[in-house]
Amino acid sequence: QVQLVESGGGLVQPGGSLRLSCAASGSIFSRVTAGWYRQAPGKQRELVASITSGGNTNYRESVKGRFTISGDNAKNTVYLQMNSLKPEDTAVYYCNVPSGAGTLVLFAWGQGTQVTVSS
């Protein structure tokens, strides 16, 4: 079973930036689509961005132009660069491999990394 470990979260002021990292225990990202998800308090988990093994990306409308997903297959790591952060971006962020509609994923969820945007 592949394990996913997210890191890079923190407290940032509105307009600030953070870079999240997701390290996989196996070399999977060169073969599958990877996704970053988030779950805000009291809300359902949602897919924020995804990147295919070929490098094609897709973003949730609310983060387009602000977030960038990328991957380093040699390091088995996927990143999420988040710029111009807004309070509504506050959530726990997770990475995983989409396996169907909605938030169906291939692997067990990691612990996530908390992102708090507040002044």
C-alpha positions in Angstrom: 0.0 0.0 0.0 1.4 3.4 -1.0 1.6 6.0 1.7 1.2 9.7 1.0 2.7 12.4 3.2 1.6 16.0 2.8 3.6 18.9 4.2 4.1 22.6 3.8 1.0 24.1 5.3 0.8 26.9 7.8 -0.7 30.2 8.7 -0.4 32.9 6.1 -2.0 36.3 5.6 -4.4 37.0 2.8 -2.5 37.5 -0.4 0.3 35.3 0.7 1.8 32.1 -0.7 2.5 28.6 0.3 4.0 25.6 -1.4 2.6 22.2 -0.4 4.4 18.9 -1.0 3.1 15.4 -1.3 5.6 12.6 -1.1 4.7 9.0 -2.1 6.3 5.9 -0.7 6.4 4.4 -4.2 7.1 5.6 -7.7 3.5 6.1 -8.7 3.2 9.6 -10.0 5.0 8.8 -13.3 2.1 6.4 -14.0 -1.1 7.9 -12.7 -3.0 11.2 -12.3 -2.3 12.9 -9.0 -4.7 15.2 -7.3 -4.7 17.8 -4.5 -7.9 17.9 -2.4 -9.0 20.1 0.5 -11.6 19.9 3.2 -12.7 23.0 5.1 -14.5 22.7 8.5 -18.1 21.6 8.1 -17.7 21.1 4.3 -17.1 18.1 2.1 -13.7 17.3 0.7 -13.2 18.6 -2.8 -10.7 18.2 -5.6 -8.7 21.3 -6.1 -6.2 20.4 -8.8 -4.9 17.4 -10.7 -2.0 16.5 -13.0 -1.8 13.6 -15.3 1.4 11.5 -15.8 1.8 13.4 -19.0 1.7 16.8 -17.3 -1.7 17.9 -18.2 -3.3 19.9 -15.4 -6.8 20.8 -14.4 -8.0 23.2 -11.7 -11.1 24.0 -9.7 -12.6 27.3 -11.0 -12.0 29.1 -7.7 -8.3 28.5 -7.7 -7.5 29.0 -11.4 -4.8 31.5 -12.0 -3.7 31.3 -8.3 -2.7 27.7 -7.8 -0.2 25.6 -9.8 0.2 21.8 -9.5 3.4 20.2 -10.6 5.3 17.0 -10.1 8.8 15.6 -9.8 8.7 12.0 -10.7 12.3 11.4 -9.7 11.4 12.4 -6.2 7.9 10.8 -6.2 6.6 14.1 -5.1 3.7 16.4 -6.3 3.5 20.0 -5.4 0.9 22.7 -5.1 2.0 26.2 -5.3 -0.6 28.5 -3.9 -0.5 32.2 -4.5 -2.8 35.1 -3.7 -4.3 33.1 -0.9 -7.8 33.9 0.4 -9.5 33.1 3.7 -11.8 30.8 1.8 -8.7 28.7 0.9 -8.5 27.7 4.6 -8.7 23.9 4.8 -6.8 20.7 5.4 -5.1 19.8 2.1 -4.6 16.2 1.0 -3.1 14.5 -2.0 -4.2 11.3 -3.6 -4.8 9.5 -6.8 -8.3 9.9 -8.3 -10.0 6.6 -9.1 -13.5 7.7 -10.2 -16.0 10.4 -9.9 -16.0 13.0 -7.1 -13.5 12.2 -4.4 -13.1 8.5 -5.0 -9.4 7.8 -4.6 -7.0 4.9 -4.9 -5.1 5.1 -1.6 -5.8 5.7 2.1 -5.9 9.4 3.0 -2.8 10.8 4.6 -2.9 13.1 7.6 -3.1 16.2 5.4 -1.5 19.6 6.0 -3.4 22.5 7.5 -3.6 25.8 5.6 -5.0 28.8 7.4 -5.4 32.1 5.7 -6.1 34.8 8.2 -5.0 38.3 9.1 
